[in-house]
């Protein structure tokens, strides 16, 4: 598995976008970039994932550099409810007879984390 590095904490003004960087310089060609968050006293929550292309969902956007060595999670218009520990995980997809299934990685396998306050 590729190693990931992130800042240990970040600050952001309420109502503004938060850009959370993640470096994964040893990423393999079939490894997906996953983001999870863990709000205090709750279990991990899936945020977004991507392989090569930029992705957007209702919660966030994931910007992946062309060489895939780094990515940025963008949280638009953050509020106090977005305060959490954000985890960047790089994991290979699993293939089965139904096709590609992106691995849902346990949060405790994360090597680095960002505390967003």
BELWO-V941612 format. One record per pair of residues at least 24 apart in sequence whose ideal C-beta (glycine too) atoms are under 10 Angstrom apart, sorted by the first residue. I is the first residue (numbers start at 1). GAP is how many residues later the second one is. D is the distance in Angstrom with one decimal. If there is no record, write none. Layout:
((I,GAP,D) (I,GAP,D))
//
This chain:
((1,25,8.8) (1,26,9.3) (1,27,8.6) (1,30,7.4) (1,88,8.7) (1,89,6.4) (1,90,6.5) (1,91,7.6) (1,104,8.9) (1,108,7.8) (1,110,8.8) (2,24,4.5) (2,25,4.3) (2,26,6.5) (2,29,5.8) (2,31,9.1) (2,66,9.6) (2,67,9.5) (2,87,9.5) (2,88,4.2) (2,89,8.6) (2,90,9.4) (2,109,9.5) (3,24,9.2) (3,87,8.0) (3,108,5.8) (3,109,8.2) (4,29,8.5) (4,30,9.9) (4,66,9.6) (4,67,9.4) (4,83,8.7) (4,84,4.8) (4,85,6.9) (4,86,5.6) (4,106,7.5) (4,107,5.8) (4,108,5.4) (4,109,9.4) (5,65,9.3) (5,83,8.6) (5,106,7.9) (5,107,5.3) (6,67,9.5) (6,80,7.8) (6,81,8.4) (6,82,5.5) (6,104,9.2) (6,105,9.0) (6,106,4.4) (6,107,6.5) (6,108,4.8) (6,109,9.9) (7,105,8.6) (7,106,9.5) (7,107,5.8) (7,108,9.1) (7,109,9.8) (8,104,8.0) (8,105,7.6) (8,106,7.1) (8,107,6.9) (9,76,9.5) (9,104,9.3) (9,105,6.7) (9,106,4.5) (9,107,7.6) (9,108,6.6) (10,76,8.7) (10,104,5.9) (10,105,7.7) (10,106,5.7) (10,107,7.7) (11,105,8.3) (11,106,6.3) (12,63,8.0) (12,66,5.5) (12,70,8.4) (12,71,9.6) (12,104,6.9) (12,105,8.3) (13,65,8.1) (14,63,8.6) (14,64,6.4) (14,65,5.8) (14,66,6.5) (14,67,9.9) (14,68,8.9) (14,69,10.0) (15,61,9.8) (15,62,5.8) (15,63,7.3) (15,64,7.4) (16,59,9.5) (16,60,8.8) (16,61,7.3) (16,62,6.7) (17,43,10.0) (17,44,9.2) (17,57,5.9) (17,58,6.6) (17,59,5.1) (17,60,6.9) (17,61,7.2) (18,42,9.2) (18,54,10.0) (18,55,8.1) (18,56,7.2) (18,57,4.4) (18,58,8.4) (18,59,9.2) (18,60,4.8) (18,64,7.2) (18,68,9.0) (18,96,9.6) (18,98,6.4) (19,42,9.7) (19,44,8.6) (19,53,5.3) (19,54,7.5) (19,55,5.5) (19,56,8.1) (20,27,9.8) (20,40,9.0) (20,51,9.3) (20,52,6.6) (20,53,4.3) (20,54,7.8) (20,55,7.2) (20,66,5.5) (20,68,7.7) (20,94,5.4) (20,96,6.9) (21,42,9.6) (21,49,6.6) (21,50,7.6) (21,51,5.2) (21,52,8.1) (21,67,8.6) (21,93,8.6) (22,40,9.5) (22,42,9.8) (22,48,6.6) (22,49,5.3) (22,50,7.3) (22,51,7.1) (22,64,9.0) (22,65,9.3) (22,66,3.6) (22,67,9.1) (22,68,8.4) (22,90,7.9) (22,92,8.2) (23,42,9.8) (23,46,6.9) (23,47,4.8) (23,48,8.4) (23,65,8.7) (23,89,9.0) (24,40,9.7) (24,41,9.9) (24,44,7.5) (24,45,6.5) (24,46,6.7) (24,47,7.1) (24,64,7.3) (24,65,9.3) (24,66,4.8) (24,88,9.9) (25,42,8.9) (25,43,9.3) (25,44,4.6) (25,45,7.5) (26,43,8.4) (26,64,8.5) (27,37,9.6) (27,40,9.1) (27,41,5.3) (27,42,6.6) (27,43,9.2) (27,44,9.2) (27,63,5.5) (28,40,9.2) (28,62,8.3) (28,63,10.0) (28,64,6.8) (29,39,8.2) (29,63,9.6) (30,61,9.9) (30,62,5.4) (30,63,6.2) (30,65,9.2) (30,70,9.2) (31,37,8.5) (31,58,9.7) (31,59,5.0) (31,60,6.2) (31,61,5.1) (31,62,7.9) (31,72,9.3) (32,57,8.6) (32,58,7.2) (32,59,6.0) (32,60,7.3) (32,61,5.7) (32,68,9.4) (32,70,5.3) (32,71,7.1) (32,73,9.1) (33,29,6.7) (33,31,6.4) (33,35,7.9) (33,37,9.5) (33,38,5.1) (33,40,9.1) (33,55,6.9) (33,56,7.6) (33,57,5.7) (33,58,8.7) (34,28,9.3) (34,53,8.0) (34,54,7.5) (34,55,4.4) (34,56,7.4) (34,57,6.3) (34,68,7.4) (34,69,7.8) (34,70,7.9) (34,71,6.0) (34,76,9.5) (35,24,9.3) (35,25,7.0) (35,27,6.7) (35,36,8.6) (35,38,5.0) (35,40,9.7) (35,51,6.5) (35,52,6.8) (35,53,5.9) (35,54,7.5) (35,79,9.7) (36,48,9.2) (36,49,9.0) (36,50,7.4) (36,51,4.6) (36,52,8.5) (36,53,6.8) (36,68,9.0) (36,69,8.0) (36,70,9.6) (36,71,5.8) (36,74,7.9) (36,77,9.6) (37,36,9.2) (37,38,9.1) (37,45,8.0) (37,46,9.5) (37,47,4.1) (37,48,6.7) (37,49,4.9) (37,50,7.0) (37,70,9.4) (37,76,9.8) (37,77,9.1) (37,79,7.9) (38,46,5.8) (38,47,4.8) (38,48,8.1) (38,49,7.1) (38,69,6.4) (38,72,9.7) (38,75,8.5) (38,77,9.8) (39,42,8.1) (39,43,8.7) (39,44,7.2) (39,45,4.5) (39,46,8.2) (40,43,7.7) (40,44,7.4) (40,45,8.4) (42,42,8.5) (43,64,8.1) (44,40,9.5) (44,41,8.9) (44,43,7.1) (44,45,9.9) (44,60,9.6) (44,61,9.4) (44,62,8.1) (44,63,4.0) (44,64,9.0) (44,66,9.2) (45,39,7.9) (45,62,9.5) (46,56,9.9) (46,58,7.3) (47,26,6.9) (47,28,8.4) (47,37,9.3) (47,39,7.4) (47,40,8.8) (47,41,9.8) (48,25,7.0) (48,26,9.6) (48,27,10.0) (49,40,8.7) (49,42,8.9) (49,44,9.5) (49,53,5.7) (49,54,9.2) (49,55,9.2) (49,56,9.6) (50,52,9.4) (51,42,7.6) (51,49,9.3) (51,51,8.4) (60,26,9.5) (62,26,9.9) (73,41,8.6) (73,43,9.7) (75,41,7.9) (78,38,7.8) (80,37,9.4) (82,34,6.6) (82,35,9.8) (83,32,8.7) (83,33,6.2) (83,34,5.7) (84,29,10.0) (84,30,9.1) (84,31,8.0) (84,32,5.9) (84,33,9.1) (85,25,9.2) (85,28,5.2) (85,29,6.9) (85,30,5.2) (85,31,7.4) (85,32,9.7) (86,24,9.8) (86,27,6.9) (86,28,4.5) (86,29,7.9) (86,30,5.5) (87,24,9.4) (87,25,8.0) (87,26,5.3) (87,27,7.8) (88,24,6.9) (88,25,8.0) (88,26,7.6))
//
